[in-house]
Amino acid sequence: METNEKIREQIFEIIKNQLRDNNPPETKSTFERLRKQGFGDFQTRQMIGQCLAVELFDIIKFKKPYNKKRYIKNLLALPKDPFD
């Protein structure tokens, strides 16, 4: 299994937990909104995963704390890429 595939599986697991726990609730509302807009399940999880990856990158690379405000802002802006 490639590293990128392992990372994607872990990110998808975090998303699954966020959806199950409704924490933050914006993950679930974003998931439902994107699905209603016609995006597939996998594509929707990928987009949410991009928002999560932005946060994980800052935590790992720069030792910054989790930025929940930015994460939610990026979720609400989907399908726009969160890489600004």
C-alpha positions as CSV (number, residue, x, y, z in Angstrom):
1,M,0.0,0.0,0.0
2,E,1.4,3.4,-1.0
3,T,1.9,6.1,1.6
4,N,-0.6,8.4,-0.1
5,E,-3.2,5.7,0.1
6,K,-2.5,5.1,3.8
7,I,-2.8,8.9,4.5
8,R,-6.1,9.1,2.6
9,E,-7.5,6.1,4.6
10,Q,-6.6,7.9,7.8
11,I,-8.1,11.2,6.7
12,F,-11.3,9.4,5.6
13,E,-11.4,7.7,9.0
14,I,-11.3,11.1,10.7
15,I,-14.1,12.3,8.4
16,K,-16.1,9.2,9.2
17,N,-15.7,9.9,12.9
18,Q,-16.6,13.6,12.5
19,L,-19.8,12.6,10.6
20,R,-20.7,10.0,13.1
21,D,-20.2,12.3,16.1
22,N,-21.5,15.4,14.4
23,N,-18.4,17.1,15.6
24,P,-17.9,19.6,14.2
25,P,-21.5,19.8,12.9
26,E,-20.2,21.8,9.8
27,T,-18.6,18.6,8.5
28,K,-22.0,16.8,8.3
29,S,-23.8,19.8,6.9
30,T,-21.1,20.3,4.3
31,F,-21.2,16.6,3.4
32,E,-24.9,16.7,2.9
33,R,-24.8,20.0,1.0
34,L,-22.2,18.7,-1.4
35,R,-24.0,15.4,-2.0
36,K,-27.2,17.4,-2.8
37,Q,-25.1,19.5,-5.3
38,G,-24.4,16.2,-7.1
39,F,-21.0,15.3,-5.9
40,G,-20.4,11.6,-5.3
41,D,-19.6,10.2,-1.9
42,F,-15.9,9.6,-2.6
43,Q,-15.5,13.1,-4.2
44,T,-17.2,14.7,-1.3
45,R,-14.9,13.0,1.2
46,Q,-11.9,14.0,-0.9
47,M,-13.0,17.7,-0.7
48,I,-13.6,17.6,3.0
49,G,-10.3,15.7,3.3
50,Q,-8.5,18.6,1.6
51,C,-9.7,20.9,4.3
52,L,-8.5,18.5,6.9
53,A,-5.2,18.1,5.2
54,V,-4.6,21.8,5.4
55,E,-4.9,21.6,9.2
56,L,-2.9,18.5,9.6
57,F,-0.1,20.0,7.5
58,D,0.2,23.0,9.7
59,I,0.1,20.8,12.9
60,I,2.8,18.4,11.6
61,K,5.0,20.7,9.6
62,F,4.9,23.9,11.6
63,K,3.8,22.6,15.1
64,K,0.8,25.0,15.0
65,P,-2.4,24.2,17.0
66,Y,-5.5,23.0,15.2
67,N,-7.3,25.9,13.7
68,K,-11.0,25.0,14.0
69,K,-12.1,28.4,12.7
70,R,-10.1,28.0,9.5
71,Y,-11.2,24.4,9.1
72,I,-14.9,25.4,9.3
73,K,-14.4,28.4,7.0
74,N,-12.8,26.1,4.4
75,L,-15.6,23.5,4.8
76,L,-18.2,26.2,4.2
77,A,-16.4,27.4,1.1
78,L,-16.4,24.0,-0.6
79,P,-16.3,23.1,-3.4
80,K,-13.8,25.9,-3.7
81,D,-10.3,24.6,-3.0
82,P,-9.0,25.4,0.6
83,F,-5.5,26.3,-0.6
84,D,-5.6,30.1,-0.6
